[in-house]
């Protein structure tokens, strides 16, 4: 089974899953609910 992380969007506060390789990679996360692209440091919560 693959690993995932849970990321909270800073705009709509909804949680979505992402691949853990995105952590500390410099890539922006993309919220599938409100279409916001944001850096890791802007997420209010990331659960590993």
LUMLUMLO-406859 format. One record per atom (N, C-alpha, C): atom name; x negated, y negated, z negated; residue in one letter. Coordinates in steps of 0.2 Angstrom, whole numbers. Last residue first. Layout:
N
+--------+-------+-------+-------+-------+
: vexmar :  east : north :    up : selum :
+--------+-------+-------+-------+-------+
:     CA :     X :     Y :     Z :     A :
...
+--------+-------+-------+-------+-------+
END
This chain:
48
+--------+-------+-------+-------+-------+
: vexmar :  east : north :    up : selum :
+--------+-------+-------+-------+-------+
:      N :    -7 :   -68 :   -43 :     X :
:     CA :   -11 :   -63 :   -40 :     X :
:      C :    -9 :   -56 :   -42 :     X :
:      N :     2 :   -82 :   -40 :     X :
:     CA :     2 :   -76 :   -44 :     X :
:      C :    -2 :   -70 :   -40 :     X :
:      N :     1 :   -99 :   -41 :     X :
:     CA :    -1 :   -93 :   -37 :     X :
:      C :    -2 :   -87 :   -41 :     X :
:      N :     9 :  -114 :   -42 :     X :
:     CA :     8 :  -108 :   -45 :     X :
:      C :     6 :  -102 :   -40 :     X :
:      N :     9 :  -126 :   -35 :     X :
:     CA :    10 :  -126 :   -42 :     X :
:      C :     9 :  -120 :   -46 :     X :
:      N :    -2 :  -129 :   -22 :     X :
:     CA :     3 :  -125 :   -25 :     X :
:      C :     3 :  -125 :   -32 :     X :
:      N :   -13 :  -137 :   -19 :     X :
:     CA :    -7 :  -141 :   -20 :     X :
:      C :    -1 :  -136 :   -23 :     X :
:      N :   -24 :  -129 :   -17 :     X :
:     CA :   -24 :  -133 :   -23 :     X :
:      C :   -18 :  -136 :   -24 :     X :
:      N :   -21 :  -123 :    -4 :     X :
:     CA :   -21 :  -119 :   -10 :     X :
:      C :   -20 :  -123 :   -16 :     X :
:      N :   -13 :  -135 :     7 :     X :
:     CA :   -19 :  -132 :     4 :     X :
:      C :   -17 :  -128 :    -2 :     X :
:      N :     1 :  -132 :    17 :     X :
:     CA :    -2 :  -135 :    12 :     X :
:      C :    -8 :  -131 :     9 :     X :
:      N :    15 :  -135 :    28 :     X :
:     CA :     8 :  -132 :    27 :     X :
:      C :     5 :  -136 :    22 :     X :
:      N :    33 :  -132 :    27 :     X :
:     CA :    27 :  -136 :    25 :     X :
:      C :    20 :  -132 :    25 :     X :
:      N :    45 :  -125 :    30 :     X :
:     CA :    40 :  -126 :    35 :     X :
:      C :    34 :  -131 :    33 :     X :
:      N :    53 :  -121 :    20 :     X :
:     CA :    54 :  -128 :    22 :     X :
:      C :    49 :  -130 :    27 :     X :
:      N :    51 :  -107 :    21 :     X :
:     CA :    58 :  -109 :    19 :     X :
:      C :    58 :  -117 :    22 :     X :
:      N :    38 :  -102 :    23 :     X :
:     CA :    43 :  -100 :    28 :     X :
:      C :    50 :  -103 :    27 :     X :
:      N :    24 :  -112 :    21 :     X :
:     CA :    30 :  -110 :    18 :     X :
:      C :    35 :  -109 :    23 :     X :
:      N :     8 :  -108 :    23 :     X :
:     CA :    14 :  -110 :    27 :     X :
:      C :    20 :  -108 :    23 :     X :
:      N :    -8 :  -114 :    17 :     X :
:     CA :    -3 :  -109 :    17 :     X :
:      C :     3 :  -112 :    21 :     X :
:      N :   -24 :  -117 :    26 :     X :
:     CA :   -17 :  -119 :    23 :     X :
:      C :   -12 :  -113 :    23 :     X :
:      N :   -40 :  -110 :    22 :     X :
:     CA :   -34 :  -111 :    27 :     X :
:      C :   -28 :  -113 :    23 :     X :
:      N :   -50 :  -109 :    13 :     X :
:     CA :   -49 :  -116 :    16 :     X :
:      C :   -43 :  -116 :    21 :     X :
:      N :   -51 :   -98 :     6 :     X :
:     CA :   -53 :   -97 :    13 :     X :
:      C :   -53 :  -104 :    16 :     X :
:      N :   -46 :   -96 :    -7 :     X :
:     CA :   -53 :   -99 :    -7 :     X :
:      C :   -56 :   -98 :     1 :     X :
:      N :   -35 :   -84 :    -1 :     X :
:     CA :   -37 :   -88 :    -7 :     X :
:      C :   -45 :   -90 :    -6 :     X :
:      N :   -32 :   -76 :    10 :     X :
:     CA :   -31 :   -83 :    11 :     X :
:      C :   -34 :   -87 :     5 :     X :
:      N :   -33 :   -63 :     6 :     X :
:     CA :   -39 :   -65 :     9 :     X :
:      C :   -38 :   -73 :    10 :     X :
:      N :   -20 :   -59 :     1 :     X :
:     CA :   -25 :   -62 :    -4 :     X :
:      C :   -31 :   -65 :    -1 :     X :
:      N :    -6 :   -65 :    10 :     X :
:     CA :   -12 :   -60 :    10 :     X :
:      C :   -17 :   -63 :     5 :     X :
:      N :     9 :   -69 :     2 :     X :
:     CA :     4 :   -71 :     7 :     X :
:      C :    -2 :   -65 :     6 :     X :
:      N :    26 :   -73 :    -1 :     X :
:     CA :    20 :   -69 :    -1 :     X :
:      C :    15 :   -70 :     4 :     X :
:      N :    34 :   -87 :   -10 :     X :
:     CA :    33 :   -82 :    -4 :     X :
:      C :    27 :   -78 :    -5 :     X :
:      N :    46 :   -96 :   -19 :     X :
:     CA :    40 :   -92 :   -19 :     X :
:      C :    40 :   -88 :   -13 :     X :
:      N :    50 :  -114 :   -19 :     X :
:     CA :    52 :  -107 :   -17 :     X :
:      C :    45 :  -103 :   -17 :     X :
:      N :    48 :  -127 :   -20 :     X :
:     CA :    47 :  -123 :   -26 :     X :
:      C :    49 :  -116 :   -25 :     X :
:      N :    47 :  -136 :    -9 :     X :
:     CA :    54 :  -133 :   -11 :     X :
:      C :    54 :  -129 :   -17 :     X :
:      N :    34 :  -141 :   -11 :     X :
:     CA :    39 :  -145 :    -9 :     X :
:      C :    46 :  -143 :   -11 :     X :
:      N :    24 :  -132 :   -15 :     X :
:     CA :    25 :  -138 :   -19 :     X :
:      C :    31 :  -142 :   -17 :     X :
:      N :    28 :  -115 :   -16 :     X :
:     CA :    28 :  -121 :   -12 :     X :
:      C :    29 :  -127 :   -16 :     X :
:      N :    19 :  -102 :   -23 :     X :
:     CA :    25 :  -106 :   -24 :     X :
:      C :    23 :  -113 :   -20 :     X :
:      N :    15 :   -86 :   -19 :     X :
:     CA :    13 :   -93 :   -18 :     X :
:      C :    19 :   -97 :   -19 :     X :
:      N :     8 :   -70 :   -23 :     X :
:     CA :    14 :   -74 :   -23 :     X :
:      C :    12 :   -82 :   -23 :     X :
:      N :    -1 :   -59 :   -13 :     X :
:     CA :    -1 :   -64 :   -18 :     X :
:      C :     6 :   -67 :   -18 :     X :
:      N :    -4 :   -41 :   -10 :     X :
:     CA :    -1 :   -48 :    -8 :     X :
:      C :    -2 :   -52 :   -14 :     X :
:      N :   -11 :   -26 :    -3 :     X :
:     CA :   -10 :   -31 :    -8 :     X :
:      C :    -7 :   -38 :    -6 :     X :
:      N :    -3 :   -11 :     4 :     X :
:     CA :    -7 :   -17 :     4 :     X :
:      C :    -6 :   -22 :    -2 :     X :
:      N :    -4 :     6 :     0 :     X :
:     CA :     0 :     0 :     0 :     X :
:      C :    -4 :    -6 :     0 :     X :
+--------+-------+-------+-------+-------+
END
